[in-house]
Amino acid sequence: MLAALDEARRGLAAGEVPIGAVLAVDGQIVARAFNQPIGAVDPTAHAEVLVLREAAQRLGNYRLTGATLYVTVEPCLMCVGALVHARVAHVVYGAPEPKTGALVSTVRALDVPGLNHRFDVFAGVLENECRELIQTFFRQKRAESRGL
C-alpha cells in the first residue's frame, strides 16, 4: 500500500484526484499508476484501469489471475467491472469512497448475480493516510475556488 500511496502523491502533484494503485504478482509489483482522467482527457483513466492495462501488457495476458491490486481508495463500479474481467485474485484498498465506492460503500458490486469471477476484498489498509491525501486535494480545490 505504501507504493500505491506514492502513486497517489504523484497524482496530487499532477493536479489529479490523488488515487494511486499498484498491481503485484507473487509479491512483486508489476505495474503502478495514479488517476489521470484530467491530464489524459479520458474518463476511464482511473488508477485501477491504468494499472490493469500496464500489467496485462507486461505479462502478455489480459487475465491477471493470482494478482493483487492495492489501491488507496475503494474502487468505483467501472473499476470493479474491469477487475472482474481481469480476474484479479485480491483487492486491498485504503479509504472507503462514500459517494462512488462499489465494493461496500454505495454498491456491493460483487454481490451482483451472474458475475463470472469474484475477488477477495481487504479494506482499511493505511486508511488514515489514504483519506488524508483525498481530503488535502479537495481542501485545496475549495480554497482555490474561493480565491484563497
N, C-alpha and C positions, 0 to 999 in steps of 0.2 A: 504493500500500500504506500510505502514511502516513495517508491518510484512513480506511482500514479499521482501522488501529491506534487512531486517535482514537475510532472507534466502539467498539472493544473496551474501551478505557479507560472509556467511558461505561457499558458493561455491568458492568465491575468495580465502579464506583461505585454501580450499582443493585443489586449483590449477585448478579448473574447470572454464569454462566461467561463469562469475557471473550473472546468471539469477535466480531469485527466484520467487516462486509462492505460494499463499495460496488460499484455496477454503473455502468460507463461505456460510452457510445456516442459514437463519433467523438471520443474523448479527453475528453469532458465527463461528469462524474458526474451521473447522473440519479436515483439512489436510494442511500440509506445506511441501515444498521441494525446493531443488536447483538442477540445472543442474548437472548430474552425468555421462555423457557418457564416460568420460575418466576413472574414477575410477571403474565404473561398467562394463567397456568394453562392452557397449550396446549403439548402435546408437539411440535407442528410449528413452533413459533415460533423456529426457528433463524434466525440472521442471514441465511443464504443465501435461505431461503424468504421472509422478510420483504422482502428487497431485490427479489426477483423480483416479488412482489405489488405493491410500490410502483412499480417501473419499468413494469410492464405497465399499471397504472392511468394513470401519467403519459403514457406513449407511446400508449395506446389500442390496445395489441396484446399478446396473451399470448405471441406469438413474438418473441423478442428477438434476432433474427439480427444478427450483427455486434457484439454486445455482449461486453464483457469483465468478468468478475467478479473482484474482488480480495477475498480472504478471509484472515484471519490464521491459520487452522488448516485442515488438509486436510478437505474435506467428508466427511460420513457418507454412507451408502448412500441414505437418504431424500433428502438434498440433491442427490446426484449424479443421482438419478432426476428431480428437479424441474428441474435444469439441462439435462438431456437434453430434457425436454418443452418447456422454454422456448427451446430451440435456440440457447443462447449459443454464441459462437464460441471464446472462450478463458476458461480459469480459471487465475488466478495465486494461489498460496497461500504462506503463510509457513512455518509449522511443520508437520511431519508429525504425524499422530494415530495412535500405535501401537495403540490399542485399537479404534477405530471408523473410522479413515480408509478411505475406499472408492475411492481413486484408485490408491494404491500400497502402503499400509501393511498392510491386512488383506485387502482385496478389490481386484481390478482390475476395477471395475465396467464400464469402457469396453470391456473385452475380451469381455463377455457377447454371445453371438451374438444376432442379431435386433434390436439397437438400431436405431432409425430415424435416429439422429443421434449424432455424437461431436464432442467439442471438443478443442482443444489444451490441454495442461496445462503450466504452468510452476511449478516448486516451489522453495522455499528463499529467496524474496524477503523480506529482513529477518527471516530465520528466528530469529535470537537474540532480537530484540526481541519477536517474537510468542510464542516459547516462554516468555520471562521473565514475561509477563503471566499466562499459564496457570499457571505454577509459583507465582507470587505468590498467586494466588487459592486454589490448593489448599493451600499452606502456611498461609494464614490460616484456612482451614476446619479443617485438622487441629489448629491451635493452639486454635481456638475449642472444638473437640470435647474437647480435653484440659483445658479451663478455664484456658488461659493468657492 
